[in-house]
Amino acid sequence: MSYQAIARKYRPETFAQVVGQNHVTGTLRAALRKGKLSHAYLFSGPRGCGKTTVARLLAKAINCHTGAKGDPCGECDVCKAIAKGGYLDVLEIDAASNTGVDNVRELREMAQYSPSSGSSRVFIIDEVHMLSKGAFNALLKILEEPPPQVFFFFATTEPNKIPRTILSRCQRFDFRLLSRDELTGRLNQIAEAEGVKLADSGVRLLVSLAEGSVRDGLSLLDQVIAGAEGEIDEAAVVQAFGLVRSELFLELNEAIIAKDPARALRLVETLASTGQSLDIFSRGVVANFRNLMLLKIDVELASMVDVPPDQVEKLMEQAATFSEQDLLALIDRAGRHFERIHRSSQQRIFLEASLVEYCRFESRILLSDLVRRLETGGRSEGAGNGNGGRQARKPLANSAPNPPVNSTNKSTTNESQPPQESRDTAPPEVLDEPVPGWTKLINLLMESSPRIGSCLMQGMPELDETKGILRVTFAEDMKFQLKNIQAEGGKIQEIASRSLGRELKVVLTLGGKGQTERGHEEIRQKVAPTHMEELEKACRKDQQLGDLVDLMGGKPLPDSDRERWDPPSK
């Protein structure tokens, strides 16, 4: 007798045997018991999670006469014939190879005939998203007015490619990948049924490789059983699939911590000399940094780390030498490097370059942290925290030398001219206002409506005390700004009366000189300063911070990095 693959041999025969999709099977069983089945179902989800299997089970349940209501028996002639694909009233179609209009027309003609032996006729269309536009249009008519006792079960990994006209006529069920525990239990169950001893380290690695897919997990188990002798442990799985031993990633971490690129390059030589996949190793580097990040955040997340239990403690020690920010940056870099290595024909060169970059990686330190350390006499807040007094590295505001923020306040002062004096002579932040309370008015508008505030500040205000009129004149080249806010006169008038402390009528006109460039710029700096301007202002107020920024050439983080490093607001 020919060998039968494990994935086919242990395919579920009843809904109860389906693992991890209770939200789907429970609803379908209830619909069967109540006689409320829809004529069309769409099963969507990742590969190998049970979509086609559930479609077949539903086809069995509809046509089975001996099973309990809501579940196929799996033993009668009808159930066995459907399982083997030999039942005339259940037709499976692969849309990837039957994409045209003619194929769907044939299906429509078949649907018009009464069931030959069963109670219902079922069409299971796999990878339905592969149908052409014309085929979908041909399918639409029969879905709108299906013949009695005809059912359509669609399976797809890409539901976004299915027209909405089709989706709206189907009941949709989204399948999910299995959790680690669910897939571990299933693999152990089948290994026991096959009489194979599966070690915890072996099943852990198989589950990691399967990434939640039942079919992938069973195929991997099938392959390793065929090639292994005796117990299937991590070493057997590594040998069967040419994987990289997890100890090599611990060695890489040590090289990065020691800033020793030669040590990291010797790892590449070891991989190349033993014929191991550099592509797989580069992908494993991403997972390695992810594992470090999880352990850095919380040691209780160790159950989510894909390394042998005896290596977790070592990985925890390594994680303590990194900061979360550094690990986030390393994950980002490793991910980009993997994409480049994966597509390259010179994988070794790019892998070596990436490992050198990790070993030369400069930890980032926030200026605020440096100021805090200076205030505490240079002592790290993390001293005595179990890391040998070594503070976990923080993200720098900049990773390369930059011009000093305060070009006029460089650290070149001497005893006769202390640094504080040069900072005290900094120019005032804003010139005298053209109308008292004008800056306050613009600030209030910027908070409630930035569009109105940014346009209004382009005009030149003039207050007529006797008539209670605030006239704002715009230059000829500011027609757009004036037109943009002409309809907002009521709102401007209300806020102007509040900020200037009296009832005012606001008049917006065109044709004058408008606001001077210098006056407008200084008002903008007051109400909407840039990050650099905020830093310059802080440096003028704080001598210690200013000297530190000058020394290190500090600059504000870009907005993208600012969102990443800033602590969450409470």
KEFIVO-357749 format. One record per residue (C-alpha): residue number from 1; y, x negated, z. Coordinates in steps of 0.05 Angstrom, whole numbers, padded with zeros to 5 digits. Layout:
BEGIN
NUM | Y | X | Z
...
//
This chain:
BEGIN
1 | 00000 | 00000 | 00000
2 | 00069 | -00027 | -00018
3 | 00116 | -00047 | 00037
4 | 00168 | 00005 | 00058
5 | 00236 | -00020 | 00082
6 | 00252 | -00005 | 00155
7 | 00315 | 00032 | 00136
8 | 00273 | 00082 | 00096
9 | 00213 | 00082 | 00142
10 | 00254 | 00103 | 00203
11 | 00303 | 00150 | 00168
12 | 00315 | 00210 | 00215
13 | 00272 | 00271 | 00202
14 | 00311 | 00318 | 00247
15 | 00384 | 00325 | 00269
16 | 00364 | 00302 | 00339
17 | 00342 | 00235 | 00312
18 | 00411 | 00220 | 00281
19 | 00447 | 00169 | 00324
20 | 00522 | 00170 | 00338
21 | 00543 | 00231 | 00297
22 | 00536 | 00287 | 00348
23 | 00603 | 00316 | 00328
24 | 00574 | 00329 | 00259
25 | 00502 | 00348 | 00274
26 | 00522 | 00394 | 00332
27 | 00570 | 00434 | 00288
28 | 00520 | 00440 | 00231
29 | 00464 | 00463 | 00276
30 | 00508 | 00516 | 00306
31 | 00528 | 00540 | 00236
32 | 00455 | 00544 | 00216
33 | 00437 | 00585 | 00278
34 | 00495 | 00633 | 00266
35 | 00484 | 00638 | 00191
36 | 00555 | 00614 | 00177
37 | 00543 | 00557 | 00128
38 | 00597 | 00539 | 00079
39 | 00579 | 00532 | 00005
40 | 00610 | 00463 | 00001
41 | 00612 | 00404 | 00051
42 | 00645 | 00336 | 00046
43 | 00615 | 00280 | 00087
44 | 00661 | 00220 | 00089
45 | 00658 | 00155 | 00127
46 | 00639 | 00081 | 00123
47 | 00576 | 00056 | 00089
48 | 00509 | 00063 | 00124
49 | 00530 | 00112 | 00178
50 | 00485 | 00171 | 00158
51 | 00524 | 00214 | 00107
52 | 00468 | 00222 | 00056
53 | 00416 | 00227 | 00111
54 | 00452 | 00286 | 00143
55 | 00461 | 00319 | 00074
56 | 00385 | 00315 | 00064
57 | 00371 | 00342 | 00133
58 | 00418 | 00400 | 00120
59 | 00382 | 00414 | 00054
60 | 00316 | 00413 | 00092
61 | 00342 | 00460 | 00145
62 | 00366 | 00510 | 00092
63 | 00299 | 00512 | 00056
64 | 00250 | 00500 | 00114
65 | 00212 | 00562 | 00135
66 | 00172 | 00535 | 00194
67 | 00224 | 00497 | 00235
68 | 00267 | 00525 | 00291
69 | 00331 | 00559 | 00269
70 | 00383 | 00503 | 00262
71 | 00334 | 00445 | 00253
72 | 00283 | 00425 | 00200
73 | 00212 | 00415 | 00223
74 | 00203 | 00351 | 00182
75 | 00129 | 00366 | 00175
76 | 00122 | 00423 | 00125
77 | 00112 | 00414 | 00051
78 | 00184 | 00430 | 00035
79 | 00212 | 00379 | 00085
80 | 00165 | 00325 | 00060
81 | 00181 | 00340 | -00013
82 | 00256 | 00336 | 00000
83 | 00247 | 00271 | 00038
84 | 00210 | 00241 | -00022
85 | 00261 | 00268 | -00071
86 | 00210 | 00311 | -00107
87 | 00235 | 00381 | -00089
88 | 00261 | 00419 | -00150
89 | 00314 | 00459 | -00114
90 | 00347 | 00398 | -00081
91 | 00379 | 00352 | -00132
92 | 00411 | 00286 | -00114
93 | 00463 | 00258 | -00162
94 | 00495 | 00189 | -00161
95 | 00567 | 00201 | -00183
96 | 00575 | 00126 | -00197
97 | 00529 | 00132 | -00257
98 | 00543 | 00204 | -00275
99 | 00618 | 00206 | -00278
100 | 00632 | 00247 | -00340
101 | 00648 | 00319 | -00356
102 | 00581 | 00329 | -00391
103 | 00543 | 00311 | -00328
104 | 00581 | 00363 | -00288
105 | 00571 | 00415 | -00342
106 | 00496 | 00405 | -00338
107 | 00500 | 00413 | -00263
108 | 00539 | 00478 | -00272
109 | 00486 | 00505 | -00319
110 | 00431 | 00488 | -00270
111 | 00468 | 00522 | -00213
112 | 00466 | 00589 | -00251
113 | 00390 | 00593 | -00245
114 | 00356 | 00622 | -00184
115 | 00318 | 00575 | -00137
116 | 00248 | 00560 | -00163
117 | 00210 | 00557 | -00098
118 | 00258 | 00551 | -00040
119 | 00309 | 00599 | -00012
120 | 00370 | 00560 | -00036
121 | 00390 | 00509 | -00088
122 | 00426 | 00446 | -00062
123 | 00464 | 00393 | -00100
124 | 00477 | 00328 | -00063
125 | 00529 | 00285 | -00099
126 | 00535 | 00215 | -00071
127 | 00599 | 00173 | -00079
128 | 00633 | 00235 | -00107
129 | 00700 | 00199 | -00111
130 | 00673 | 00162 | -00173
131 | 00676 | 00225 | -00216
132 | 00727 | 00226 | -00271
133 | 00788 | 00271 | -00270
134 | 00756 | 00315 | -00323
135 | 00691 | 00319 | -00283
136 | 00729 | 00342 | -00221
137 | 00764 | 00396 | -00263
138 | 00697 | 00419 | -00289
139 | 00669 | 00421 | -00218
140 | 00728 | 00460 | -00192
141 | 00709 | 00526 | -00225
142 | 00640 | 00530 | -00195
143 | 00668 | 00512 | -00126
144 | 00717 | 00569 | -00131
145 | 00663 | 00620 | -00148
146 | 00595 | 00591 | -00128
147 | 00532 | 00629 | -00146
148 | 00494 | 00660 | -00087
149 | 00449 | 00613 | -00048
150 | 00479 | 00550 | -00081
151 | 00506 | 00494 | -00038
152 | 00543 | 00429 | -00054
153 | 00541 | 00370 | -00007
154 | 00588 | 00313 | -00025
155 | 00585 | 00243 | 00006
156 | 00639 | 00190 | -00002
157 | 00667 | 00127 | 00029
158 | 00736 | 00140 | -00002
159 | 00758 | 00212 | 00010
160 | 00830 | 00194 | -00009
161 | 00808 | 00189 | -00082
162 | 00784 | 00261 | -00084
163 | 00833 | 00313 | -00112
164 | 00863 | 00360 | -00061
165 | 00840 | 00419 | -00102
166 | 00768 | 00397 | -00087
167 | 00782 | 00379 | -00014
168 | 00812 | 00447 | 00000
169 | 00747 | 00481 | -00020
170 | 00702 | 00439 | 00025
171 | 00689 | 00435 | 00099
172 | 00699 | 00361 | 00116
173 | 00662 | 00320 | 00167
174 | 00683 | 00248 | 00182
175 | 00627 | 00202 | 00202
176 | 00640 | 00142 | 00247
177 | 00610 | 00073 | 00257
178 | 00564 | 00065 | 00316
179 | 00585 | 00033 | 00380
180 | 00552 | -00032 | 00403
181 | 00510 | 00004 | 00454
182 | 00487 | 00057 | 00405
183 | 00467 | 00007 | 00352
184 | 00434 | -00039 | 00403
185 | 00392 | 00019 | 00428
186 | 00371 | 00038 | 00357
187 | 00351 | -00033 | 00338
188 | 00312 | -00043 | 00402
189 | 00276 | 00023 | 00391
190 | 00255 | 00005 | 00321
191 | 00236 | -00066 | 00340
192 | 00190 | -00038 | 00394
193 | 00159 | 00010 | 00344
194 | 00146 | -00048 | 00297
195 | 00115 | -00090 | 00353
196 | 00169 | -00143 | 00348
197 | 00199 | -00177 | 00409
198 | 00275 | -00176 | 00401
199 | 00313 | -00219 | 00450
200 | 00381 | -00197 | 00478
201 | 00415 | -00256 | 00443
202 | 00383 | -00237 | 00377
203 | 00402 | -00163 | 00380
204 | 00472 | -00182 | 00401
205 | 00482 | -00223 | 00339
206 | 00450 | -00171 | 00294
207 | 00496 | -00117 | 00321
208 | 00556 | -00162 | 00310
209 | 00536 | -00175 | 00237
210 | 00522 | -00100 | 00224
211 | 00593 | -00081 | 00246
212 | 00572 | -00011 | 00267
213 | 00531 | 00006 | 00205
214 | 00461 | 00032 | 00220
215 | 00435 | 00016 | 00151
216 | 00463 | -00054 | 00152
217 | 00434 | -00066 | 00221
218 | 00364 | -00043 | 00199
219 | 00367 | -00084 | 00135
220 | 00386 | -00146 | 00175
221 | 00330 | -00133 | 00224
222 | 00282 | -00124 | 00167
223 | 00302 | -00190 | 00137
224 | 00297 | -00230 | 00201
225 | 00229 | -00200 | 00218
226 | 00203 | -00222 | 00150
227 | 00225 | -00294 | 00160
228 | 00218 | -00305 | 00235
229 | 00158 | -00326 | 00275
230 | 00150 | -00300 | 00346
231 | 00210 | -00276 | 00387
232 | 00274 | -00260 | 00349
233 | 00330 | -00294 | 00387
234 | 00398 | -00320 | 00367
235 | 00370 | -00383 | 00337
236 | 00323 | -00342 | 00293
237 | 00381 | -00299 | 00268
238 | 00425 | -00359 | 00256
239 | 00371 | -00393 | 00215
240 | 00354 | -00330 | 00176
241 | 00425 | -00318 | 00152
242 | 00454 | -00388 | 00152
243 | 00504 | -00372 | 00207
244 | 00546 | -00420 | 00248
245 | 00524 | -00433 | 00319
246 | 00572 | -00406 | 00370
247 | 00575 | -00473 | 00406
248 | 00615 | -00501 | 00348
249 | 00672 | -00454 | 00362
250 | 00674 | -00478 | 00434
251 | 00678 | -00548 | 00407
252 | 00735 | -00527 | 00361
253 | 00773 | -00497 | 00420
254 | 00766 | -00563 | 00458
255 | 00795 | -00601 | 00398
256 | 00854 | -00553 | 00395
257 | 00868 | -00558 | 00469
258 | 00864 | -00634 | 00466
259 | 00906 | -00635 | 00402
260 | 00853 | -00677 | 00370
261 | 00849 | -00663 | 00295
262 | 00798 | -00718 | 00284
263 | 00749 | -00682 | 00330
264 | 00760 | -00617 | 00291
265 | 00750 | -00652 | 00224
266 | 00683 | -00680 | 00248
267 | 00661 | -00607 | 00257
268 | 00675 | -00594 | 00184
269 | 00634 | -00655 | 00166
270 | 00576 | -00629 | 00208
271 | 00579 | -00562 | 00174
272 | 00582 | -00592 | 00104
273 | 00526 | -00642 | 00117
274 | 00479 | -00588 | 00142
275 | 00495 | -00541 | 00084
276 | 00526 | -00486 | 00127
277 | 00576 | -00438 | 00097
278 | 00649 | -00460 | 00107
279 | 00670 | -00389 | 00088
280 | 00629 | -00360 | 00145
281 | 00657 | -00412 | 00193
282 | 00729 | -00396 | 00174
283 | 00717 | -00323 | 00186
284 | 00686 | -00340 | 00253
285 | 00749 | -00378 | 00272
286 | 00788 | -00312 | 00269
287 | 00736 | -00279 | 00314
288 | 00738 | -00339 | 00361
289 | 00814 | -00333 | 00372
290 | 00804 | -00258 | 00382
291 | 00753 | -00271 | 00436
292 | 00801 | -00319 | 00471
293 | 00855 | -00266 | 00468
294 | 00811 | -00213 | 00499
295 | 00791 | -00259 | 00557
296 | 00863 | -00281 | 00566
297 | 00886 | -00209 | 00573
298 | 00831 | -00187 | 00621
299 | 00765 | -00220 | 00640
300 | 00736 | -00149 | 00646
301 | 00738 | -00147 | 00570
302 | 00681 | -00198 | 00567
303 | 00633 | -00142 | 00545
304 | 00673 | -00139 | 00480
305 | 00665 | -00213 | 00466
306 | 00612 | -00232 | 00414
307 | 00585 | -00295 | 00447
308 | 00523 | -00309 | 00488
309 | 00532 | -00292 | 00562
310 | 00522 | -00365 | 00582
311 | 00583 | -00385 | 00540
312 | 00630 | -00332 | 00566
313 | 00650 | -00372 | 00628
314 | 00667 | -00433 | 00585
315 | 00707 | -00389 | 00539
316 | 00745 | -00361 | 00599
317 | 00765 | -00431 | 00620
318 | 00790 | -00446 | 00549
319 | 00828 | -00380 | 00545
320 | 00867 | -00398 | 00609
321 | 00900 | -00457 | 00572
322 | 00931 | -00411 | 00520
323 | 00984 | -00358 | 00525
324 | 00975 | -00289 | 00494
325 | 01033 | -00304 | 00446
326 | 01000 | -00367 | 00421
327 | 00934 | -00333 | 00410
328 | 00968 | -00277 | 00371
329 | 01000 | -00329 | 00327
330 | 00934 | -00366 | 00318
331 | 00898 | -00302 | 00299
332 | 00951 | -00287 | 00247
333 | 00947 | -00357 | 00218
334 | 00871 | -00359 | 00218
335 | 00868 | -00292 | 00183
336 | 00914 | -00316 | 00127
337 | 00875 | -00381 | 00122
338 | 00809 | -00344 | 00116
339 | 00835 | -00303 | 00058
340 | 00856 | -00367 | 00023
341 | 00791 | -00404 | 00038
342 | 00749 | -00344 | 00017
343 | 00780 | -00342 | -00052
344 | 00784 | -00417 | -00063
345 | 00738 | -00464 | -00100
346 | 00760 | -00521 | -00054
347 | 00740 | -00490 | 00012
348 | 00730 | -00554 | 00050
349 | 00800 | -00581 | 00036
350 | 00834 | -00516 | 00057
351 | 00789 | -00510 | 00119
352 | 00805 | -00581 | 00140
353 | 00880 | -00568 | 00130
354 | 00877 | -00505 | 00172
355 | 00840 | -00540 | 00230
356 | 00891 | -00596 | 00231
357 | 00946 | -00543 | 00234
358 | 00913 | -00510 | 00294
359 | 00908 | -00577 | 00330
360 | 00981 | -00592 | 00314
361 | 01002 | -00522 | 00336
362 | 01064 | -00525 | 00378
363 | 01067 | -00476 | 00436
364 | 01128 | -00431 | 00436
365 | 01172 | -00424 | 00498
366 | 01224 | -00370 | 00507
367 | 01292 | -00396 | 00527
368 | 01294 | -00346 | 00584
369 | 01231 | -00378 | 00612
370 | 01262 | -00447 | 00608
371 | 01324 | -00423 | 00644
372 | 01280 | -00393 | 00698
373 | 01243 | -00459 | 00706
374 | 01308 | -00497 | 00711
375 | 01332 | -00449 | 00765
376 | 01268 | -00461 | 00804
377 | 01275 | -00537 | 00799
378 | 01229 | -00543 | 00739
379 | 01170 | -00512 | 00775
380 | 01126 | -00467 | 00733
381 | 01116 | -00397 | 00760
382 | 01042 | -00406 | 00744
383 | 01034 | -00466 | 00791
384 | 00974 | -00459 | 00834
385 | 00945 | -00403 | 00792
386 | 00879 | -00437 | 00780
387 | 00901 | -00473 | 00717
388 | 00914 | -00539 | 00752
389 | 00988 | -00522 | 00757
390 | 00992 | -00518 | 00682
391 | 01034 | -00459 | 00657
392 | 01005 | -00419 | 00601
393 | 01045 | -00434 | 00538
394 | 01100 | -00386 | 00518
395 | 01131 | -00371 | 00450
396 | 01190 | -00413 | 00430
397 | 01252 | -00379 | 00402
398 | 01247 | -00431 | 00347
399 | 01193 | -00478 | 00324
400 | 01236 | -00527 | 00287
401 | 01302 | -00562 | 00301
402 | 01363 | -00520 | 00283
403 | 01438 | -00530 | 00285
404 | 01467 | -00517 | 00353
405 | 01489 | -00446 | 00365
406 | 01557 | -00467 | 00390
407 | 01580 | -00519 | 00341
408 | 01645 | -00529 | 00378
409 | 01611 | -00538 | 00445
410 | 01561 | -00594 | 00433
411 | 01534 | -00632 | 00492
412 | 01583 | -00690 | 00484
413 | 01625 | -00678 | 00546
414 | 01639 | -00731 | 00598
415 | 01664 | -00732 | 00669
416 | 01737 | -00726 | 00648
417 | 01721 | -00663 | 00607
418 | 01665 | -00623 | 00639
419 | 01626 | -00576 | 00595
420 | 01650 | -00515 | 00633
421 | 01722 | -00527 | 00611
422 | 01704 | -00527 | 00537
423 | 01668 | -00461 | 00546
424 | 01725 | -00429 | 00584
425 | 01772 | -00443 | 00526
426 | 01730 | -00401 | 00478
427 | 01771 | -00351 | 00438
428 | 01775 | -00280 | 00465
429 | 01722 | -00233 | 00440
430 | 01769 | -00180 | 00410
431 | 01842 | -00180 | 00390
432 | 01891 | -00128 | 00417
433 | 01871 | -00059 | 00393
434 | 01915 | -00025 | 00341
435 | 01908 | 00039 | 00383
436 | 01889 | 00038 | 00456
437 | 01817 | 00065 | 00462
438 | 01801 | 00053 | 00388
439 | 01743 | 00006 | 00404
440 | 01716 | 00055 | 00454
441 | 01719 | 00110 | 00401
442 | 01681 | 00068 | 00350
443 | 01630 | 00049 | 00403
444 | 01617 | 00122 | 00421
445 | 01609 | 00140 | 00347
446 | 01562 | 00081 | 00336
447 | 01517 | 00107 | 00392
448 | 01516 | 00180 | 00367
449 | 01524 | 00169 | 00292
450 | 01523 | 00097 | 00266
451 | 01540 | 00121 | 00196
452 | 01606 | 00153 | 00218
453 | 01624 | 00095 | 00264
454 | 01611 | 00040 | 00213
455 | 01654 | 00077 | 00161
456 | 01710 | 00096 | 00208
457 | 01720 | 00025 | 00233
458 | 01740 | 00005 | 00162
459 | 01804 | 00045 | 00168
460 | 01870 | 00027 | 00203
461 | 01887 | 00076 | 00260
462 | 01958 | 00098 | 00277
463 | 01974 | 00144 | 00336
464 | 02033 | 00192 | 00335
465 | 02043 | 00206 | 00409
466 | 02094 | 00262 | 00400
467 | 02053 | 00303 | 00351
468 | 01984 | 00284 | 00379
469 | 01959 | 00260 | 00312
470 | 01910 | 00202 | 00301
471 | 01918 | 00180 | 00229
472 | 01865 | 00134 | 00200
473 | 01885 | 00102 | 00134
474 | 01836 | 00071 | 00086
475 | 01851 | 00020 | 00031
476 | 01839 | 00038 | -00041
477 | 01773 | -00001 | -00043
478 | 01746 | 00040 | 00016
479 | 01741 | 00106 | -00022
480 | 01666 | 00109 | -00010
481 | 01674 | 00102 | 00066
482 | 01728 | 00156 | 00068
483 | 01688 | 00204 | 00026
484 | 01626 | 00192 | 00068
485 | 01660 | 00218 | 00132
486 | 01711 | 00269 | 00107
487 | 01664 | 00326 | 00126
488 | 01655 | 00297 | 00197
489 | 01728 | 00308 | 00218
490 | 01710 | 00357 | 00273
491 | 01660 | 00309 | 00306
492 | 01709 | 00251 | 00301
493 | 01765 | 00293 | 00330
494 | 01722 | 00314 | 00390
495 | 01700 | 00244 | 00407
496 | 01770 | 00215 | 00395
497 | 01801 | 00265 | 00443
498 | 01750 | 00246 | 00496
499 | 01757 | 00170 | 00487
500 | 01833 | 00170 | 00483
501 | 01841 | 00219 | 00541
502 | 01881 | 00274 | 00506
503 | 01875 | 00329 | 00453
504 | 01884 | 00298 | 00384
505 | 01883 | 00319 | 00312
506 | 01850 | 00268 | 00267
507 | 01876 | 00258 | 00196
508 | 01838 | 00214 | 00146
509 | 01879 | 00188 | 00088
510 | 01872 | 00140 | 00029
511 | 01924 | 00092 | 00001
512 | 01946 | 00046 | 00056
513 | 01927 | -00025 | 00074
514 | 01870 | -00003 | 00117
515 | 01839 | -00046 | 00171
516 | 01849 | -00121 | 00164
517 | 01786 | -00161 | 00153
518 | 01796 | -00199 | 00218
519 | 01808 | -00136 | 00259
520 | 01748 | -00100 | 00229
521 | 01703 | -00160 | 00242
522 | 01723 | -00166 | 00314
523 | 01713 | -00092 | 00327
524 | 01644 | -00098 | 00295
525 | 01627 | -00157 | 00340
526 | 01646 | -00114 | 00399
527 | 01608 | -00051 | 00382
528 | 01550 | -00078 | 00338
529 | 01539 | -00152 | 00351
530 | 01484 | -00190 | 00317
531 | 01430 | -00225 | 00358
532 | 01465 | -00291 | 00344
533 | 01532 | -00264 | 00369
534 | 01499 | -00238 | 00432
535 | 01468 | -00307 | 00444
536 | 01536 | -00341 | 00433
537 | 01568 | -00294 | 00482
538 | 01514 | -00307 | 00534
539 | 01523 | -00382 | 00524
540 | 01598 | -00377 | 00537
541 | 01584 | -00340 | 00602
542 | 01526 | -00383 | 00626
543 | 01538 | -00459 | 00625
544 | 01465 | -00476 | 00639
545 | 01439 | -00431 | 00583
546 | 01491 | -00457 | 00534
547 | 01473 | -00530 | 00547
548 | 01399 | -00513 | 00539
549 | 01411 | -00478 | 00473
550 | 01453 | -00536 | 00448
551 | 01400 | -00586 | 00469
552 | 01342 | -00549 | 00435
553 | 01380 | -00520 | 00376
554 | 01358 | -00451 | 00398
555 | 01367 | -00388 | 00357
556 | 01347 | -00315 | 00366
557 | 01279 | -00293 | 00344
558 | 01275 | -00252 | 00280
559 | 01267 | -00177 | 00291
560 | 01194 | -00179 | 00271
561 | 01178 | -00233 | 00323
562 | 01224 | -00200 | 00374
563 | 01181 | -00137 | 00372
564 | 01119 | -00180 | 00381
565 | 01143 | -00221 | 00440
566 | 01188 | -00174 | 00478
567 | 01154 | -00142 | 00538
568 | 01144 | -00067 | 00532
569 | 01199 | -00025 | 00562
570 | 01181 | 00012 | 00625
//
